[in-house]
């Protein structure tokens, strides 16, 4: 019995004359993600992509698992391909759905007749197929309001498709259709979530991380690289930039007032991130900041940080509390990595009494006094880069 996967998208269908460009990006992402699993035939019609395995050894569960992490997909259905003949639909529905219906207590049938030349109308298809299924599975009851299983019959131009229910996709927009951004990736919980949320809006992210040996260990860097690799499941291939930051932090400690340390550090990180983002053709910076979560994330502190930025700074976690952020981190499977006890450079020099409401004029004066220009350039020149790929 021939099976096919129906991939349906939601938001993209509203893009009007631009829909084709979004579809092209989504097609490219799907083909890239599924390429290691075997050969597939692809086609598209009426906001649905048809994916047909061309090899018997392809594991359909793995195909669906990968598709559920591709942004732009609203739902996924594993369906049986039928001839546009009701007798064939009925016979294959009984056989194909046997295991599902034998384990269920109630069901209903829904039909969509995109091909209006099909001789039976949707209510008739539902009635006749529902009766046949009741005869085939006499212990199965009908519940049109809250059924345990919904059997779908989809009549299209070339074939009919039968399936039971649908799986939720990742939603959002296809990765890459909204440009590129540079994610400031720490070892914490928030920044991977921020990267995931931007990817859901079609933004392809590269990552930048700051290390301060010997104050931060190789294990701390390895932890962040593990986060970056894990993020590729949703965010696709990612470049990872590792910036040496020890010299700058030591000079900040020596030259600047302690209460300004965190704000000045973040300003210098933003300056470096912009330099590297420009080379990587990124149009914006992304951080995991949430208003009021820590002293450096007050609105006044964000004003001081953003003052050095010449590109937009996106903060997709800005209105989320920690519980909401942790919930997303668990969903994308980064939480357990993030809580590994290895410090990053943002925590090893934390001041005892950070300035919660810094004044921009005083921060700028302290930074100018430090003369960090040459150190910034050395940090940029000393940056290491590697690429993590979703297809491994």
N, C-alpha and C positions, 0 to 999 in steps of 0.2 A: 504494500500500500504506500503510495507516494505521499510524503510529507513536505510541507513548506512552512516557513516562518513568515508571518505577516508583521511587518514593522510599521506602526502608525505614528504620525507626528501631529502635534496639536498646534502650538504657537506658530510654527512655520507656515501653516496653512493660511495664516492671516497676512502674509507678507506681499500679497498682490503681485505686481509685475516683477518684484525682486525675488519671488519664491524660488525660481530656478537656481539662482546663485546659492541660496541656502541649501537646496537639495543636493547640489553638486558637492558642497563641503561635507554634508552628512554621508553621502555615498562614499566619498573618499575615506572618511573615518571608519565606516563600517567595514569596508573592504580591507583596510589596513589591520583592524583589530582581529578579523576572522581569518586572515591569510595563513597563519600557522596551523589552522585546524583542518585545512583541506580545500578542495575546489567547490565553488558555489556558482550557481547561475543567478543573476540579479535582473530584476525588472521593476518598473514603478508605474502606478496608475492611481488616480483619485486619492492622493495623499497617503498612499500605502506603498511600501517597498516589499517586494516578494523575494525571499531568499530561499533558493532551492538547493539542497545538498546534492552534489554530483558523485559522491562516494559513499558507499555503505558503511564505512568505518567511522564516519564523522559522529562525534558525541554531541547530540543535540542539547544536552544539559549544559555543556561547556559553552556552546554557541549562545544560548540564552543568557547565561551568566555574564558573558562579555558584553552582549548587547545591552544589558541592564545598566551598564556603566558608561554608555555612550550618550552624551548630551544631545538633545534634539529629538529623542525618541520618547513619545508619550506612552505607548503601550506595545506589548509584544504578545503575539498569539502563535501557538504551535498548532497547525491545522492539517487536516486531511484534504487532499485534492480529489475532487469528484467531477464526473461529467455533468453537464447541465441537463440532467435527466433525473426526475424525482426518484425513480426506482433505484438509481445508482446512489443518489444522496442518502436514501433511507437505509440501504444495505450497508454502506460504508459507515454511516453514523452509528449504527448498532454495533458493528465490529470495532470501530476505532475508539468509541467512548465506553466500551464494555467495562473496563477496569474502573474508570472514574464513576460510572453510574451504579455499579454494583456496590460501591462503598458509600453511596449517598442515600439520603432519606427522601429528599425532595428535589424537584427540578422544574425548569420551564424552558420553552423554546422561543428564541427571537430570530427574526429573519430580516435581512436587508437585500433588496432586489435592485441593485444598481443597473442591471440589464432589464429594462422594462419589456423586452420581447419574451422573457421567460413566461410560459403560459399560466403559471400559478402566481397569485398575488401573495404578499407577505403573510396576511392572516391565515390564508389557506395552507401555506407551507408549515406554519406553526401548528396548526390544528392537526394536519395529517401526520407530520413527523412526531408530534407529541403523542398521538394515538399509537403509532408504531412502537415508540419507545416504551410506552406503558405496557403494551403487549409483550415486548421482549424482556422487560424487567418488572414483573407483576408486583414486587414489593416496593417499587418506587412510587412516591406520591407526587402530586402536582401542587406547586405553590407559586402563583404568579406574582406575589408581592415580595417575599423574602426566600427565594429558593436557595438551596445549598449549592446547586450547580445550575448555571445558565448555559444552555446549548445554543450556539450561534450558527446560523446558516447564512453565508454571504454569497450572493449570486453576482458574479462579475462578468466581464465581457467574454473571457475565454473559458473560464471554469467556475465551478462552485466550490466553496470551502466550508468545512465543518470543523468546529472546535468548541471546547468547553472553557468559557471564561477567558480572561486575559491577565497578563502580568504587567505591573506598572513599570514604566521606563524611568530614566533619569530626568526627563523633562528638559526645560531650558532651550538653549540654542546650540547649534553645532559648534564644536570647538574650533576656534580660529576665525570665525566669521566676524568677530568684533575687534580684531586687532590683537596686539601683544602688550604685555605689561610685565614689570619686574616685581616679584614678590620678595619682600624682606622676610626670610625664613629663619626663625629662631628655633630653639629646641623645645618650645612650649606647645601648649594645646591650641592656641588661637590662630597662629599664622597658617598652619595647614588647612584649617577650616576656611580661612579667608581665601586661600588659593582655590579651594574647591568651589566656593560660592562665586568667584569671578569666572572660573571655567564654565560654570553653569550658564552664565550669560554670554558664552561664546568667546571669552578672552583666553588666549593662549599665554601661559605664564612661564617665564624663566625665574629661577630662584637665586638669591644672593644671601650668603651667610658670612658672618664675621667671626674670626677666631683670634684668640689671644694667648698663644702658648708662651710660657709654661703655665699660665693661669687657667687655661682651658686644656683639657686632655684630648688625645686622639679619639678616645671613646665618645667624647661629646660631639666631635665632628662626625664620627661614624653614625651616631644616633640621628643626626640631621640628614645625613645621606640616606639612611634607612627611611626617614620620613619622606624625602624627595622621591625615592623609588616607589614607596607605597602610594604616593599621590598620583603617580602616572596612571593608575587604574582608572581614574576619572579625568585627570588633567592632560593625558597624552604624554608624548615625549617632552622632557624638560631639561634645559641646560642648567647646570648648577655652578655658580660662581662662589669661590671661597676666598675671602679677603683677609690678608694679615692685618690685624688691628692692634697689636701689642704696643707698638711705638706710640700711636695716637693716644691710647688709654693711659699709658704711663705719663705722657706729657700733660694730658688733661688733669691727672691726679696731682702733678707737681705745680702746674701753672694757674689753675682755675679754682674759684671758690667751690668747696665741697658740695654745697647745696645746689649748685648749677650743673654738677657733673653729668647727671642722666640726660638732661635736656641738651647740653652741648654735645654729648656723645651721639645722641639721636640725630642732631643736625648734621654732624660730620658723616654719619652713616648715610643720610639722605643725599648729601653732596656726592659721595662716592658711588652710591647706587645710581644716581642720575648719569654719572659719567659712563658707567658700564652699561646702563640701560640704553643710552644713545648708541653705543657700538652694537648692541644687540637689536637695534631697531624697535625698542619698546616705547610705547607712547605714554605710559603712566607708571606710577609706583603703587604697590599694594601692601598694606600692613594689616596685622590682626588686632589692631587697637579697638578697645571698647570704652566708651566715655565713662570716666570715673573708676575704672577697674583698678588702676594703680596710680601712683603720684604723677607719673610721666604721661598719663592719659587723660588729664583734665583738659577742658576746652582751652584754657590759657596755655597749657603746655603744647597742645596741638597747634595753636596759632604760632608759637615760637618755632616749632619744628617745620611747619609748612612754609615759613617765611623764606627758607633757603631753596624752596622747590620751584623749578621753572616748568614742571609738568604736573598734571593732576595727580593727587594722592587719593586712592580709593581705600575706604575702610568698611568692607561689607559686614563686619561684626560690630559696627559702632553702636547699635542699639540692642545688642543681645546681652543677656546676663550669662554668668559662667555656666549655669546649668544648661542653658540652651546651646551654648558652644560645645560643651562636653557631649551632649546628645548627638550633635552632628559629627563630632570627632569619633564617637563610637560607631556611627553609621558608616563612615568612610574608612574605619579600621586604623586610624592613626593614634588613638588615645593611648593604647598600651605602650607604644613607642615613645610618645611625648612625656610620659610620666617616669621614664627611666631616669635615675638620679645622677645625671651628669650635667654640670653647670655650663651655661654658655656665657659669652662675654658680657651680656647685659646684667648678669647677676653677681659676678665676682667682684665688681667695684661699686656695688650699691651704696650710696651715701646713707649715713645714719638718719639725717633729717633733710630729705629732698625738698626742694621748693615746689609747692603744690600750685601756686599761682604766680609763675614767673612773669616778669615784665620784659617785653621784647628788647627794649633799649639796653637794659642791663645785660641781657644774654648776648646781644650782638657785640657789646663793648668787651665782654669777657672773651668771646671768640676771637675778636680782632687782636686783642692783646696776646693771645696764644700763638699767633703766626703759624698756622697749621698747613699752609698751602703746599710746602714741599713734602710734608708727611703724607698728605692726601694723595699726591701724585705717586709717591713710592708705594702706597697701599694699592692704588689702581694698577700700577705696573707689576706688582707682585701677586696679582690675583690669579688663582688657578681655576681652570674650568674643565668640567666633564659633563657628559650627557647621559641621562637615564631614559630608557625607552620602555614604553608600555608593552611592546612585543619583544619578549625575551626568549 
